[in-house]
């Protein structure tokens, strides 16, 4: 779908409508993406599986300071839901210790942001932007987890009689809510195509991000991700 959108932008370059980004123009923009990923490692005895749903939508207001620089403000809403499952088996000479764990993790955050960008004309009505965005918000996380463990004794045969046993399972449950400070700095490349004097389309191409939680460097992360699964599709309205 996102590749089709990119080809669509390039295809409509043959349009004769006139549109040009210039000093004094203001824009209202909306953008978003939704992605589901499934990761699974291991074999039957030891395995970890994670199914993740990610939603990222945003609204921006920006203005062109001159023919190349823009400044803007916005707010993003990011929500992620994970279903995590694991199974581990510890082998001894006579006994196997088996542990199952499940976790549902839900997190969301509203991220007001300030951004500055540099844009230049590629061809006709197509522009390339490189935006530097600074964001801050309160990350809210809810977790529900369960852990089941038990010991299984391997069957043995004595006088023709086979025997084995399984301990009564031990069940642990846990629920937790947490709110933490979240700050981020990102460089986001973007294509913009203005097919009229009022309306345009945008395509965010992923980006580079540094994030920090609880204002502690040990909780920081750095990521470079230009995978099409994280591209954001959007629209822009020009305000004279």
Secondary structure, DSSP 8 states (H G I E B T S, - for coil): -HHHHHHHHHHGGG--------TT-EEEEEEEEEEEEEEEEE-SSSEEEEEEEEEEEEEEEEEESSSSEEEEEEEEEEEEEEEEEEEEEEE-SSEEEEEEEEEEEEEEEEEEEEEEEEEEEEETTEEEEEEEEEEEEEEEEEEEEEEEEEEEEEEEEETTEEEEEE---EEEEEEEEEEEEEEEEEEEEEEEEESSSSEEEEEE--EEEEEEETT-GGGEEEEEE--GGG-EEEEEEEE-
